[in-house]
């Protein structure tokens, strides 16, 4: 009888703490599946990025589409992404520090040193997949159903006006891929 008197209150407390859908802190944990994006990878000469940091071409810098950057309110700045060249399987990790006004939603513009980890600079444009959360990075948000606009004349890359965008799409210059924008 004394065992029942001792364990019944303890059992009551434990059952309240184990109610489904609650936690002791009252917080809900939202676990998102990492989403893979598809698009074009181009390269550009870095400089002052949209995230407010001046970058150099030897850093692994990524500019995401301006639409995606704006959609996330610039919160992607500093996030790490893992990039794969779909033709070769080569992978590289970069840090989002800029936006790309001429990029489609899945397209990315890369610093020369980062692009060279995936393909030679003279290739200019490559097909890539990428997702947030490469080595040391955080998880991103948003979705992408693929943005492969082949044949539309837009080779995908850009940075802020006045950049010397060698691999991408800038209204004031010709890219290395041979198309004039």
N, C-alpha and C positions, 0 to 999 in steps of 0.2 A: 504494500500500500504506500509506503513512503517513497518507493521508486516512482510510482505513478505521479505522486504529488511533486516530485522533483523534476521529472522529465516532461510533463505536460506543458508547463509554462515555457520551457526551452523549445519544445516542438512548435508551439504556437508562434513564437518569435521567428523561428527559422522559416515557417511556412509563409509568413507575411513578407519576409525579405525575398522570397523566391517567386513572387507573383510574376507571371509572364508579362512581357512588354514593359517592365519597369526596371530601373537600376537604382542602386542606392544613391547615385548622384542625380537621378532623374533625367539624364541625358540620353539621347538616341544617337546611335552610331550609324552613319550612312556609309556603307562600303560600296565604292564604285568599281566596276570592272574597268581596267585600263583600256582605253579606246585607241585603236590604230587608225591613223589618218593616211590617206593616199594622195599623192600629188607630184608636183615637179620640184626638184631641187635645183637652184641656180646659185651663183656666187656674186658677191658685190664687195666693193671696197668699203670697209667699215668706217666709222667716225662717231659723231655724237648720235647715239641711238634714241629712240622714242622713250626708252626707260630712264633717260637722263644721265647716262654714263657714256663717256668717251671710250670707245673700244679700239683695239688695233687689229690689223689683219692676221696677226699670228695667234690670236685668241680664238677659241671655239665658239663663235658667236652665231646665233640664229635670229633671223627676223621672221616672225609669223605673219600671216595675212592681217592687214589692217582691220578687216571685218571681224576676225577672231579676236584680235587684240582689243578692239572696242567692245565686243560682246562680253568679254570678261573684265572690262574696266581696267585694263592694264595689269591685272593681278597675275598674269603669266610671267612678268618680269622676274628674272632670276631663277626660273624653273629650268630643270634639266630635261632634255628630251633625248631619246635614243632614235637614231636615224639609220635606215637600211637602204642601200642602193639595190633596187629590185632586180637589176640585170646581173650584178656580180655577187650579191650577198654580203658585200662589205658593210660593216657597221661602224658608227662613230657616235660620240656623245657631244652634245652642244648645250649652250645656255641661252635662253631667250633673253635678249637685251634690246630688241628693236621690233618695229613693225614694217610691213611691206605693202604699200598701197596697191601695187600692181599684181599682187599674188591672188590666186584663187584661194578658197578656204583651206584646202589641204596642201597648198604650195608653201615652200619655205625658201628663204634666201640665206645663204651661208657665207661666212667669212672665207677668204681664200684658203687658209690653212685647214679649216674644217672640210671644205669641199674636196681638197686634195686627199683627205683620208678616205674619200669615197670614189673619186674619179679624177683624172687629170683635168686641170683648169681649161685646157683647150676643148674639152668636151662641152663645156658651157651649161648644158641642161641634162639632168638625169631624172629618171622616175624613182621616187622614194616612197617608203612607208615610214611613219614616225609616230611615236607616242610619248607622252609625258612619263617621267619617272625613270630615266636612265640612271647610271651610277651617281649616287649622291643627290638625286633630284626629288622633287615633290610630285604629287599626283595632280593632274590637271582635270579640267572639266570640259563639258561640251561634247559634241558628237560630230561624226563625219561619215558620210556615206560614200566617200570617194569623190575626187574632183580631178578627173583626167580629161582635160579639155584639149586633147590633141587636135591639131589642125586649125585652131582658132587664131593663130598668128600671135598669141601672147605667150611668150616663153616663161612667164611666171615671176620673175624676181623684180624687186624694187626696194628702195629705201626712201628716205626723205628727199625732197627736191634738192638738186644740186650735187647729189652724190655721183661719183664716177662708177656706175653700176656696170661692171664688165660682163657679168653673166646673166643679168636679168633684164628687166623691162623698165626703162627710164625714158621719159618723153624727150629729154634733151640730148640723148646720145645713142650710139649704136652698140648693141651688145656683141660679145665675142661669138655668139652662136650664129651670127650672120644675118639676123633679121633686124630691120630698122623699125623702131617703135614710133 
